[in-house]
Amino acid sequence: MPRDNMASLIQRIARQACLTFRGSGGGRSSSDRGAAPGPEAPVPQGFPENLSKLKSLLTQVRAEDLNISPRKATLQPLPPNLPPVTYMHIYETDGFSLGVFLLKSGTSIPLHDHPGMHGMLKVLYGTVRISCMDKLEAGSGQRPRAPPPEQQFEPPLLARERDAVRPGVLRSRAEYTEASGPCVLTPHRDNLHQIDAVDGPAAFLDILAPPYDPDDGRDCHYYRVLEPVRAKEASDSACDLPREVWLLETPQADDFWCEGEPYPGPRVFP
């Protein structure tokens, strides 16, 4: 990548992402304490320092740096033929992808995972609510824990669905704006998230490292959080975080899809 002093901010972000994620899955870092168990990977030399530098650069980026104008909210319902979410591709290597997701008013990116991946999300305009979760994997040689027979859900589950329910943990739910720092996920913590546009359209810069690749075991899976039928006295504590939840893998929702649109900002060079 060019090393001139006049490089655009997005060029510097891409350059730092190359350094951070080159030839690595990132391993576990100190931020992964309390994360779900999973295969350990060695932390490459300099990874925490490079990740910190990348977060610092992402904190600086604004929509105008990418020549993106905030979309205006509309009172009209979204026409059914238009995608709720679009994506601007900026740059991609084997180690990471870089692009912008744009959410229309009232839309969401449903709960999904990032197998073996790091992710960094920086809001460019609008407000998004991000719910971060993890699956609670069974220990070595153990069967995945299922809900007890007396646990009921609303709406009720089919028998085959009940067999597929797995435990998880809802770690956080917070709103992010352009003034917020980046939201970061790792292979072992906050690896599942749902992103909701709040009170109007929103857009965020997105880094995934490495990119999705079904042929290499990194396919995107969608999930539904099941609502248990709770005793009345337990309803207040249900809002406390973190808290355990039950997750059911589902197909991609019929009303969610993503299409591409041109990226208008500074070009990123190899």
SVG drawing of the C-alpha trace seen along z (x, -y; Angstrom):
<svg xmlns="http://www.w3.org/2000/svg" viewBox="-47 -15 53 52">
<polyline fill="none" stroke="black" stroke-width="0.4" points="0.0,0.0 1.2,-3.6 3.2,-5.1 2.8,-8.8 2.0,-11.3 -1.2,-12.4 -2.9,-9.0 -6.6,-9.2 -7.9,-8.1 -9.6,-5.1 -6.3,-4.2 -4.6,-4.3 -7.4,-2.2 -6.9,0.4 -3.1,0.4 -3.5,0.9 -6.0,3.7 -3.5,5.4 -0.9,5.2 -3.3,6.3 -4.8,9.3 -2.0,10.5 -1.8,14.2 -3.7,14.6 -7.1,15.2 -6.0,13.0 -6.1,15.7 -7.4,14.8 -6.7,11.5 -7.3,10.0 -10.7,8.7 -11.8,12.3 -11.8,13.1 -15.1,14.8 -15.7,15.7 -17.2,19.0 -14.7,21.8 -13.3,22.5 -10.2,23.6 -7.2,21.6 -5.1,19.8 -1.7,18.2 -1.8,14.4 0.5,13.1 3.3,10.9 2.2,7.3 -1.5,8.1 -2.9,6.2 -0.9,3.1 -1.9,3.2 -5.6,3.8 -5.4,0.7 -4.0,-1.4 -6.7,-0.2 -9.4,-1.1 -7.9,-4.6 -8.1,-5.2 -11.6,-3.9 -12.7,-6.2 -11.7,-9.2 -13.6,-8.2 -16.8,-10.1 -19.2,-9.8 -17.6,-12.8 -14.3,-11.0 -15.9,-8.5 -17.9,-11.0 -21.1,-9.5 -24.1,-11.8 -26.5,-10.7 -29.7,-9.4 -32.9,-11.2 -35.7,-9.5 -39.0,-9.0 -42.5,-8.5 -43.4,-6.2 -43.1,-2.5 -40.2,-0.7 -41.3,0.6 -41.2,4.4 -39.0,4.6 -36.2,2.5 -33.5,4.1 -33.7,3.1 -29.9,3.0 -27.2,2.2 -23.5,2.6 -20.6,0.5 -17.6,2.7 -14.3,0.8 -11.5,3.3 -10.8,7.0 -7.9,9.3 -7.6,12.9 -7.1,11.4 -10.0,8.9 -12.9,7.2 -13.7,3.5 -17.0,1.9 -20.0,-0.1 -23.5,1.2 -26.4,-1.2 -29.7,-0.5 -32.9,-2.1 -35.3,-3.5 -36.8,-0.8 -34.6,2.0 -32.3,4.5 -29.5,6.9 -30.8,10.0 -28.8,11.9 -26.0,13.7 -22.5,15.1 -18.9,14.7 -17.2,18.1 -13.5,17.7 -13.6,14.0 -12.9,10.6 -15.2,7.7 -15.0,4.0 -18.0,1.7 -17.9,-2.1 -21.1,-4.1 -20.9,-6.9 -24.3,-8.4 -27.5,-7.7 -27.9,-5.5 -27.8,-1.7 -28.6,0.6 -26.2,3.5 -27.1,6.6 -24.0,8.8 -24.2,12.5 -22.2,15.7 -23.2,19.4 -22.2,21.3 -20.4,24.3 -20.3,27.7 -17.0,28.8 -15.0,31.5 -16.8,34.8 -20.1,33.3 -23.4,33.1 -24.8,29.6 -27.0,28.5 -30.7,28.4 -33.5,26.5 -35.1,28.5 -38.4,30.3 -40.4,27.9 -39.1,24.8 -41.7,23.4 -41.3,20.8 -43.6,18.2 -44.5,19.0 -44.3,22.8 -41.6,24.8 -42.0,27.8 -40.4,30.9 -37.6,30.8 -37.0,27.2 -36.6,27.9 -33.9,30.5 -31.9,27.8 -32.1,25.1 -28.7,24.2 -27.7,22.0 -26.2,18.6 -25.4,15.4 -26.7,11.9 -23.7,9.8 -24.6,6.3 -27.2,4.1 -26.1,0.5 -26.7,-2.3 -23.9,-3.7 -23.6,-6.9 -20.9,-8.6 -19.5,-10.0 -19.0,-6.4 -15.9,-4.3 -16.0,-1.1 -17.9,2.0 -15.5,4.9 -16.2,8.6 -13.7,11.5 -13.9,15.2 -14.6,16.0 -16.5,13.0 -19.5,11.0 -19.3,13.1 -23.1,13.0 -24.8,9.6 -28.0,8.0 -27.9,4.5 -31.1,2.3 -31.5,-1.2 -32.9,-3.5 -35.1,-6.5 -34.0,-6.8 -31.4,-5.5 -27.9,-4.6 -24.6,-3.5 -21.5,-1.9 -18.0,-1.1 -17.4,2.7 -14.2,4.7 -14.4,8.5 -11.2,10.5 -11.0,12.9 -14.0,12.4 -16.8,14.9 -15.9,17.9 -18.2,21.0 -15.6,23.2 -13.2,22.4 -15.8,23.0 -16.9,19.3 -20.5,19.3 -23.0,16.9 -25.7,18.5 -28.8,16.7 -30.4,17.2 -33.5,16.4 -33.5,15.5 -36.3,17.6 -38.5,15.9 -39.1,18.2 -42.4,18.1 -41.3,16.6 -42.8,16.4 -44.0,13.0 -41.4,12.4 -38.6,13.2 -39.7,10.7 -37.7,7.8 -34.4,9.7 -34.8,10.6 -33.5,7.1 -30.2,7.6 -27.1,8.1 -25.3,10.3 -27.9,13.0 -28.4,16.5 -30.6,16.9 -31.7,19.8 -30.8,19.6 -32.3,21.4 -30.6,21.4 -32.9,20.3 -32.8,19.7 -32.2,16.2 -35.5,14.2 -37.6,13.7 -37.8,9.9 -34.0,9.5 -31.5,9.3 -28.6,7.0 -27.7,5.6 -24.7,3.7 -24.4,0.0 -21.4,-2.0 -18.8,-3.3 -18.2,-7.0 -15.2,-7.6 -11.4,-7.6 -10.0,-4.6 -8.0,-2.1 -4.8,-0.9 -3.1,2.5"/>
</svg>
